[in-house]
């Protein structure tokens, strides 16, 4: 059997098993996810991603394993940023805590499908027109600088959103209490409920985030400009994206009560985007930055931003006392259990 085909079969089998576990054991209808459950599930998803990392290391060696863990950590960092927007979406539509779990489950599954399509198109375009990576590099530089200086990037005005306005005009939607249902009948006519719209908005929002994340991951995995992706490279891109998205739902419930504590995460991600954009552009001069350096930049930037967020209050301009952190943890537990 072809080696890469075997790896894809393993990835497919793990993904199928993960979805079955997620839809069965982890997603009981009518039950809100508690903080304790979110913690256990987050450990499970991270453990599964690390197990696959070991598999890649065993099958393909340290270079591809380093590519995988770099891409996974990058995607995981960006997925934390997604959570801020998901909180806004749920608050806007006034979704009950008991319905958030199932809505995120379906939204994440849709996001995985859209990501697979998006990655396939992106890789094919880059293989055919490798110069487009320089455009992506310039775009990431611009996005990174803008994100670094922007005071609040987590804003979502759905009333002015063109896609949302189009959906309201074209699709049959009712904003009555959905009672956990995605469809309902009113006078014999089938309507989409608020929960259905939330799922669609979550999936599309993730795809918008993918405009930044996929070029970033592609740059981390690719060996050099003008060289087509190997089959293993493409497998690394798919797997790192999928494993990062799979843990997004439990991460949401784990962090929703403390989302506003990550004051500096935006700047940490911005630094990584700027670095990756620079990495893409210097390849024009035949300068290739090793994957080990890229991994170090990701870990240092995101890690430092999280540490600063935990121990320094940006609004008060001082170090946060230990008891403040304990109170934040208690608030997170209360919010997740409602």
C-alpha positions as CSV (number, residue, x, y, z in Angstrom):
1,X,0.0,0.0,0.0
2,X,1.2,3.5,-0.8
3,X,2.7,5.2,2.3
4,X,0.8,8.5,1.9
5,X,-2.5,6.6,1.2
6,X,-2.0,4.7,4.5
7,X,-1.5,8.0,6.4
8,X,-4.7,9.4,4.8
9,X,-6.6,6.2,5.8
10,X,-5.3,6.6,9.4
11,X,-6.3,10.3,9.4
12,X,-9.8,9.4,8.0
13,X,-10.3,6.6,10.5
14,X,-9.3,8.9,13.5
15,X,-11.5,11.7,12.2
16,X,-14.5,9.3,11.8
17,X,-13.9,7.9,15.3
18,X,-13.6,11.4,16.8
19,X,-16.8,12.5,15.2
20,X,-18.7,9.4,16.5
21,X,-17.3,10.1,20.0
22,X,-18.1,13.7,19.8
23,X,-21.7,13.2,18.6
24,X,-22.3,10.4,21.0
25,X,-20.5,10.7,24.3
26,X,-19.7,14.4,24.2
27,X,-22.9,15.9,22.9
28,X,-26.1,15.0,24.7
29,X,-29.1,16.9,23.6
30,X,-30.6,19.1,26.3
31,X,-27.5,19.2,28.4
32,X,-25.2,22.2,28.8
33,X,-21.5,21.5,28.9
34,X,-20.0,22.2,32.3
35,X,-16.6,23.6,33.0
36,X,-15.3,20.2,34.2
37,X,-16.6,18.4,31.1
38,X,-15.1,21.1,28.9
39,X,-11.7,20.6,30.6
40,X,-11.8,16.8,30.2
41,X,-12.8,17.1,26.5
42,X,-10.1,19.7,25.8
43,X,-7.5,17.4,27.3
44,X,-8.9,14.6,25.1
45,X,-8.7,16.6,21.9
46,X,-5.2,18.0,22.6
47,X,-4.1,14.4,23.5
48,X,-5.5,13.1,20.2
49,X,-3.7,15.8,18.3
50,X,-0.4,15.0,20.1
51,X,-0.9,11.3,19.4
52,X,-1.2,12.0,15.7
53,X,1.9,14.2,16.0
54,X,3.8,11.1,17.4
55,X,2.3,9.1,14.5
56,X,3.7,11.6,12.0
57,X,7.1,11.6,13.7
58,X,7.2,7.8,13.5
59,X,6.1,7.6,9.9
60,X,7.7,10.7,8.3
61,X,10.5,11.8,10.7
62,X,11.2,14.9,12.8
63,X,11.0,17.4,9.9
64,X,7.4,16.6,9.1
65,X,6.6,16.2,12.8
66,X,7.9,19.8,13.4
67,X,5.8,21.1,10.5
68,X,2.7,19.4,11.9
69,X,3.1,20.7,15.5
70,X,4.0,24.2,14.2
71,X,0.8,24.3,12.0
72,X,-1.3,22.8,14.8
73,X,-0.1,25.4,17.4
74,X,-0.7,28.2,14.9
75,X,-4.3,27.0,14.2
76,X,-5.0,26.4,17.9
77,X,-3.9,30.0,18.7
78,X,-6.1,31.4,15.9
79,X,-9.0,29.2,17.1
80,X,-8.8,30.9,20.5
81,X,-9.3,34.2,18.7
82,X,-12.4,32.7,17.0
83,X,-14.0,32.1,20.4
84,X,-14.4,35.9,21.0
85,X,-16.5,36.2,17.9
86,X,-18.6,33.1,18.8
87,X,-19.4,34.6,22.1
88,X,-20.7,37.7,20.3
89,X,-22.8,35.6,18.0
90,X,-24.4,33.6,20.8
91,X,-25.1,36.8,22.7
92,X,-26.6,38.5,19.7
93,X,-29.0,35.7,19.0
94,X,-29.7,35.1,22.7
95,X,-28.9,31.4,22.5
96,X,-29.6,29.4,25.6
97,X,-26.6,27.7,27.3
98,X,-28.2,24.3,26.8
99,X,-28.4,24.9,23.0
100,X,-24.8,26.2,22.5
101,X,-23.3,22.7,22.7
102,X,-25.2,21.2,19.7
103,X,-25.0,24.4,17.7
104,X,-21.2,24.4,18.0
105,X,-21.1,20.7,17.2
106,X,-22.9,21.2,13.8
107,X,-21.0,24.5,13.2
108,X,-17.7,22.8,13.7
109,X,-18.6,19.9,11.4
110,X,-19.6,22.3,8.7
111,X,-16.4,24.3,9.3
112,X,-14.3,21.1,8.7
113,X,-16.0,20.4,5.4
114,X,-15.5,24.0,4.2
115,X,-11.9,24.0,5.4
116,X,-11.2,20.8,3.4
117,X,-12.6,22.4,0.2
118,X,-10.8,25.7,0.9
119,X,-7.5,24.0,1.5
120,X,-7.8,21.8,-1.7
121,X,-8.5,24.9,-3.8
122,X,-5.8,26.9,-2.1
123,X,-3.1,24.3,-2.6
124,X,-4.0,23.8,-6.3
125,X,-3.8,27.5,-6.9
126,X,-0.5,27.9,-5.1
127,X,0.9,24.8,-7.0
128,X,-0.1,26.5,-10.3
129,X,0.8,30.1,-9.5
130,X,3.4,30.0,-6.8
131,X,3.9,33.9,-7.0
132,X,0.5,34.3,-5.3
133,X,2.3,33.5,-2.0
134,X,4.0,36.9,-2.2
135,X,0.5,38.4,-2.4
136,X,-0.5,36.4,0.7
137,X,2.7,37.5,2.4
138,X,1.9,41.1,1.8
139,X,-1.7,40.5,3.0
140,X,-0.5,38.9,6.2
141,X,2.0,41.7,6.9
142,X,-0.9,44.2,6.5
143,X,-3.3,42.1,8.6
144,X,-0.7,41.6,11.3
145,X,0.2,45.3,11.7
146,X,-3.5,46.2,11.6
147,X,-4.3,43.6,14.3
148,X,-1.3,44.7,16.5
149,X,-2.4,48.3,16.7
150,X,-6.2,47.8,16.7
151,X,-7.7,48.3,20.1
152,X,-10.6,45.8,19.7
153,X,-10.7,43.4,16.8
154,X,-13.6,41.3,18.2
155,X,-16.5,43.3,16.8
156,X,-19.4,41.8,14.8
157,X,-22.3,44.0,13.6
158,X,-24.7,41.5,12.1
159,X,-27.3,44.1,11.5
160,X,-25.0,45.5,8.8
161,X,-23.6,42.2,7.6
162,X,-24.4,41.7,3.9
163,X,-24.6,37.9,4.1
164,X,-26.9,38.0,7.2
165,X,-29.2,40.6,5.5
166,X,-29.3,38.4,2.3
167,X,-30.2,35.4,4.4
168,X,-33.0,37.3,6.1
169,X,-34.4,38.4,2.7
170,X,-34.1,35.1,0.9
171,X,-34.5,32.3,3.5
172,X,-37.6,31.5,5.5
173,X,-36.5,32.3,9.1
174,X,-38.3,32.6,12.3
175,X,-36.8,34.2,15.4
176,X,-39.2,32.6,17.9
177,X,-37.7,30.3,20.6
178,X,-36.2,27.3,18.8
179,X,-36.4,24.9,21.7
180,X,-33.3,23.3,20.5
181,X,-34.7,22.6,17.0
182,X,-33.1,23.6,13.7
183,X,-36.4,23.6,11.8
184,X,-40.0,24.4,12.8
185,X,-43.3,24.4,11.0
186,X,-45.6,27.4,11.2
187,X,-49.0,27.1,9.4
188,X,-47.7,24.2,7.4
189,X,-44.6,26.0,6.2
190,X,-41.1,24.9,7.2
191,X,-38.9,27.7,8.7
192,X,-35.2,27.8,9.7
193,X,-34.9,28.6,13.4
194,X,-32.4,31.0,15.1
195,X,-30.3,28.0,15.9
196,X,-29.9,27.1,12.2
197,X,-28.8,30.7,11.4
198,X,-26.3,30.6,14.3
199,X,-24.7,27.4,12.9
200,X,-24.4,28.9,9.4
201,X,-22.9,32.1,10.8
202,X,-20.4,30.1,12.9
203,X,-19.3,28.0,9.8
204,X,-19.0,31.1,7.6
205,X,-17.1,33.0,10.3
206,X,-14.6,30.2,10.6
207,X,-14.1,30.3,6.8
208,X,-13.4,34.1,7.0
209,X,-10.8,33.3,9.7
210,X,-9.4,30.7,7.3
211,X,-8.4,33.5,4.9
212,X,-5.6,34.4,7.4
213,X,-4.9,30.9,8.8
214,X,-4.6,28.8,5.7
215,X,-1.9,30.9,4.0
216,X,-0.1,31.0,7.3
217,X,-0.1,27.2,7.7
218,X,0.7,26.7,4.0
219,X,3.8,28.9,4.5
220,X,4.9,26.9,7.5
221,X,4.6,23.6,5.8
222,X,6.0,24.5,2.3
223,X,9.7,23.9,1.9
224,X,10.6,26.7,-0.5
225,X,9.1,29.0,-3.2
226,X,8.2,27.4,-6.5
227,X,8.5,23.8,-5.1
228,X,5.2,21.9,-5.3
229,X,3.7,20.5,-2.2
230,X,4.4,16.9,-1.5
231,X,1.6,14.5,-0.6
232,X,2.8,14.5,3.0
233,X,2.8,18.3,3.1
234,X,-0.8,18.4,2.0
235,X,-1.7,15.7,4.6
236,X,0.0,17.9,7.3
237,X,-2.0,20.9,6.3
238,X,-5.3,19.0,6.4
239,X,-4.6,17.2,9.7
240,X,-3.3,20.3,11.6
241,X,-6.5,22.2,10.6
242,X,-8.9,19.4,11.4
243,X,-7.4,18.6,14.8
244,X,-7.4,22.3,15.8
245,X,-11.0,22.7,14.8
246,X,-12.2,19.5,16.5
247,X,-11.2,20.9,19.9
248,X,-12.8,24.3,19.3
249,X,-16.2,23.5,20.9
250,X,-14.8,22.3,24.3
251,X,-12.3,25.2,24.2
252,X,-15.2,27.6,23.8
253,X,-16.9,26.4,27.0
254,X,-13.6,26.3,28.8
255,X,-12.7,29.9,28.0
256,X,-16.1,31.6,27.6
257,X,-16.1,32.9,31.2
258,X,-12.6,34.3,30.9
259,X,-12.5,35.4,27.3
260,X,-12.0,39.0,28.2
261,X,-8.8,38.1,30.2
262,X,-6.8,37.4,27.0
263,X,-5.9,41.1,26.5
264,X,-2.6,40.5,24.7
265,X,-3.4,37.4,22.6
266,X,-4.4,39.7,19.7
267,X,-0.9,41.2,19.7
268,X,0.8,37.7,20.0
269,X,-1.1,36.5,17.0
270,X,-0.3,39.7,15.1
271,X,3.4,39.2,15.7
272,X,3.2,35.7,14.3
273,X,1.2,36.9,11.2
274,X,3.8,39.6,10.6
275,X,6.6,37.0,10.9
276,X,4.9,34.6,8.5
277,X,4.2,37.4,6.0
278,X,7.9,38.4,6.2
279,X,8.9,34.7,5.7
280,X,6.8,34.5,2.6
281,X,8.2,37.7,1.1
282,X,11.9,37.0,1.7
283,X,11.6,33.7,-0.2
284,X,11.6,35.9,-3.4
285,X,15.4,36.5,-2.6
286,X,15.9,32.7,-2.1
287,X,16.0,33.1,1.7
288,X,14.2,30.3,3.5
289,X,13.6,30.4,7.2
290,X,13.8,26.9,8.8
291,X,10.6,25.4,10.3
292,X,12.4,25.2,13.7
293,X,12.7,29.0,13.9
294,X,9.0,29.4,12.8
295,X,8.0,27.0,15.6
296,X,10.0,29.0,18.2
297,X,8.4,32.3,17.1
298,X,4.9,30.8,17.4
299,X,5.5,29.4,20.8
300,X,7.3,32.5,22.1
301,X,4.8,35.0,20.7
302,X,1.6,33.3,21.7
303,X,3.0,31.9,25.0
304,X,4.3,35.4,26.1
305,X,1.0,37.0,25.1
306,X,-1.0,34.5,27.2
307,X,1.3,34.9,30.2
308,X,1.1,38.7,30.0
309,X,-2.7,38.5,29.7
310,X,-2.9,36.3,32.8
311,X,-0.6,38.5,35.0
312,X,-1.0,42.0,33.7
313,X,-4.2,44.0,33.5
314,X,-4.0,46.2,30.4
315,X,-6.9,48.4,31.5
316,X,-5.5,49.1,35.0
317,X,-1.9,49.1,33.9
318,X,-0.6,46.9,36.6
319,X,0.1,43.2,37.6
320,X,-3.0,41.3,38.4
321,X,-3.1,39.9,42.0
322,X,-3.4,36.1,42.4
323,X,-6.8,36.3,44.0
324,X,-8.1,38.1,40.9
325,X,-7.1,35.1,38.8
326,X,-8.9,32.8,41.2
327,X,-12.1,34.9,40.9
328,X,-11.8,34.8,37.2
329,X,-11.7,31.0,37.3
330,X,-14.8,30.9,39.6
331,X,-16.6,33.2,37.2
332,X,-15.7,30.9,34.3
333,X,-17.1,27.9,36.1
334,X,-20.3,29.7,36.9
335,X,-20.7,30.9,33.3
336,X,-20.2,27.4,31.8
337,X,-22.6,25.7,34.1
338,X,-25.6,28.0,33.5
